[in-house]
Amino acid sequence: MYSFPTRRVRALFVLCLLVGAGCSGERRATVRGTVTYKNQTLKSGMVKFFGANNTTAGCTILSDGTFTCEGVPMGEVKVAIEQIESGLPGGTKDMGKGGLLIPGQQGPKAGGGKATKLDVPEGASTALETRALPAAVKNPETSGLKYTIDASVKNIEIVIP
């Protein structure tokens, strides 16, 4: 007796879930470009995008000066740039052909054998970036870097003032 109204309620509930799930997804884009400061392209660092509703995306600036960020929220975004000041993460040192030396591990000259290798993303810079960026660009609220992401693939040139 009660199964007919219960079926309707269940069907309505499922329909509401499906409609709600389809509308709640944020649209995302792939953003490519370069970052320049004082007319020179940055060769390392991070680009971070901040959209509405606390949506974010970030990526690494490669040694050729380019970046490709996937999952960037569409619409108005603010941008922050972080510079890698120590060359490699965690104080790791580039040993040239000997590999990358991780702190706390002995390298060939210390009698410890080969240096422990660290995976570095292809194209990522291991060189120390010497140009100091203005502190304001680390914060999306103070960087002054704002863009409109209005296509599923967008090319932008970020110029740090």
Summary of the structure (lengths in Angstrom):
residues: 161
radius of gyration: 23.1
end to end distance: 72.1
largest distance: 84.3
contacts: 416
relative contact order: 0.22
helix: 24%
strand: 35%
